[in-house]
Amino acid sequence: MDDTTWVDLLRHGEPAGGSYFRGSTDDPLTDRGWAQARTAAADGDWDLILSSDLQRCLRFAETLAEERRLPLTVDARFREMHFGDWEALRADDIPDRAALQAFWADPDGHTPPGGESVPTLITRVNTALDQILERHRGQRILLVSHAGVIHAVIARTLGINMAAAMRGFHIPHACRTRLRVDRGPQGDMRCICHHGAPG
């Protein structure tokens, strides 16, 4: 059996409500968001689909799994970071500008008030990803998730912190990032990351 595992990380399409700290706010996709996701997934060939439990990911994942007759697993550990007091606020509406600037400059070390820390996000995503990679070794996986989750995976894969991942990798709606995981002779895991926006 081939030990190479392929994971395509697909960010959801455009959600309703405009641009703000959405986090766990459960907005649906717009019609444009559905079209973006369909375009991004059109040429994919997978053995199974995983999804965040938030509807901007889940509704598309359910539809695609039904159309492709693929198994679907829903895992809340792949949901977006919770932004606490900043949930559903636009950046311009956050009164504590210093806290916002500190978060942008060093998300690993500054947590939104009442929110989830980046180290906590990274731990839950990595734990879930490790279990998936072990359970589905040698398969082709589509994970429908969020920008924060994908940044966390990129940071782990490249051995960089979250700030560097956020600065270095723009993840627009319906962007697909491919992760190749090879098992080395000592059982070690070697990862190669390919990142690309939709055309």
C-alpha positions in Angstrom: 0.0 0.0 0.0 1.2 3.5 -0.9 2.1 5.4 2.3 1.8 8.8 0.7 -1.3 10.6 1.9 -2.7 13.7 0.1 -4.7 16.3 2.0 -6.4 19.1 0.1 -7.3 21.9 2.5 -10.2 23.9 1.0 -11.3 27.1 2.5 -15.0 27.7 2.3 -16.4 30.1 -0.3 -17.7 33.6 0.4 -20.1 33.6 3.4 -23.0 36.0 4.0 -22.5 39.0 6.1 -19.4 40.6 4.6 -16.0 40.9 6.1 -15.5 40.7 9.9 -14.1 38.5 12.6 -16.4 35.6 11.8 -14.8 32.8 13.9 -17.6 30.6 15.2 -20.4 32.8 13.9 -22.3 30.4 11.8 -23.1 32.2 8.5 -24.2 30.4 5.4 -22.5 30.7 2.0 -23.7 33.2 -0.5 -24.6 32.1 -4.0 -21.2 33.4 -5.1 -19.6 31.3 -2.3 -21.3 28.2 -3.5 -20.0 28.9 -7.0 -16.5 29.5 -5.8 -16.4 26.2 -3.8 -17.8 24.3 -6.7 -15.1 25.7 -9.0 -12.3 24.9 -6.5 -13.5 21.3 -6.1 -14.3 20.6 -9.7 -11.1 18.8 -10.6 -10.5 17.1 -7.3 -10.3 13.3 -6.9 -10.7 12.2 -3.3 -11.4 9.1 -1.3 -13.2 10.9 1.6 -14.3 14.3 2.8 -13.8 15.9 6.2 -15.4 19.1 7.2 -15.7 21.7 10.0 -19.1 21.6 11.6 -19.9 25.3 10.7 -22.4 25.5 7.9 -20.2 27.6 5.6 -18.1 24.5 5.3 -20.5 21.7 6.1 -23.3 22.4 3.7 -21.0 22.4 0.7 -19.1 19.3 2.0 -22.4 17.4 2.5 -23.5 18.3 -1.0 -20.2 17.3 -2.6 -20.1 14.0 -0.6 -23.6 13.1 -1.8 -22.8 14.0 -5.4 -19.5 12.1 -5.4 -20.8 9.2 -3.2 -17.9 9.8 -0.8 -17.9 9.2 3.0 -18.1 12.4 5.0 -16.7 13.0 8.5 -17.6 16.1 10.5 -15.1 17.3 13.1 -15.6 20.4 15.2 -11.8 20.5 15.9 -11.5 21.9 12.3 -13.7 24.9 13.0 -12.3 28.4 12.9 -10.6 30.1 15.8 -13.1 31.7 18.3 -12.5 35.4 18.5 -14.2 36.0 21.8 -15.3 39.7 22.2 -14.4 40.3 18.6 -16.8 37.8 17.2 -19.0 39.4 14.4 -17.1 42.7 14.6 -15.3 44.4 11.8 -11.7 45.5 12.5 -12.8 49.1 12.4 -15.4 48.5 15.1 -12.9 47.1 17.7 -12.4 49.8 20.3 -9.1 48.6 21.6 -6.8 49.4 18.7 -3.7 48.5 20.6 -5.0 44.9 21.3 -5.9 44.5 17.6 -2.5 45.7 16.4 -0.8 43.4 18.9 -2.8 40.4 17.6 -1.9 41.2 14.0 1.8 41.6 14.8 2.0 38.5 17.0 -1.0 36.3 16.9 0.9 33.5 18.7 1.4 35.7 21.8 -1.8 37.8 21.9 -5.3 36.4 22.3 -8.4 38.3 21.5 -10.2 39.2 24.8 -12.4 36.2 25.8 -11.2 34.3 22.7 -9.3 31.2 21.8 -5.5 31.5 21.8 -3.5 30.6 18.7 -1.5 27.9 20.6 -4.9 26.3 21.5 -6.1 26.4 17.9 -2.8 24.8 16.7 -3.0 22.1 19.3 -6.6 21.0 18.5 -5.9 21.2 14.7 -2.7 19.2 15.0 -4.3 16.6 17.2 -7.2 16.1 14.8 -4.9 16.1 11.8 -2.6 13.5 13.3 -5.5 11.2 13.9 -6.8 11.6 10.4 -3.4 11.0 8.8 -3.0 7.8 10.9 -6.5 6.5 10.2 -6.4 7.3 6.5 -2.8 6.7 5.5 -2.3 6.4 1.8 -5.6 8.0 0.9 -6.7 11.3 -0.8 -8.6 13.5 1.6 -10.5 16.8 1.1 -10.8 18.9 4.3 -13.3 21.8 4.0 -12.3 24.3 6.6 -11.2 27.8 7.5 -8.3 30.2 6.9 -7.1 30.0 10.5 -7.1 26.2 10.4 -5.2 26.2 7.1 -2.7 28.7 8.4 -2.1 26.4 11.4 -1.4 23.5 9.2 0.9 25.5 7.0 2.8 26.7 10.0 3.3 23.2 11.3 4.2 21.9 7.8 6.9 24.5 7.2 8.1 24.8 10.8 7.1 28.5 11.1 5.0 30.4 13.6 1.4 31.6 12.9 2.5 35.2 12.2 4.8 34.0 9.5 2.2 31.8 8.0 -0.4 34.6 8.0 2.0 37.0 6.4 3.4 34.6 3.9 0.2 32.8 2.7 -2.9 34.7 1.6 -5.9 32.3 1.8 -8.8 33.7 -0.2 -12.2 32.1 -0.2 -12.2 28.7 -1.9 -8.4 28.6 -2.0 -7.0 25.0 -2.1 -3.8 24.1 -0.3 -2.3 20.6 -1.0 -0.4 18.7 1.7 1.6 15.7 0.8 2.6 13.4 3.7 5.2 10.7 3.3 6.3 8.2 5.9 10.0 7.9 6.1 12.0 4.8 6.7 12.0 5.4 10.5 8.3 6.1 10.5 8.9 9.9 10.5 6.5 12.1 8.7 7.8 14.4 5.9 5.4 17.1 4.6 5.4 19.1 1.4 3.0 22.0 1.1 1.6 23.4 -2.2 -0.5 26.4 -1.9 -2.6 27.9 -4.7 -5.5 30.3 -5.1 -8.4 29.5 -7.5 -7.9 30.7 -11.0 
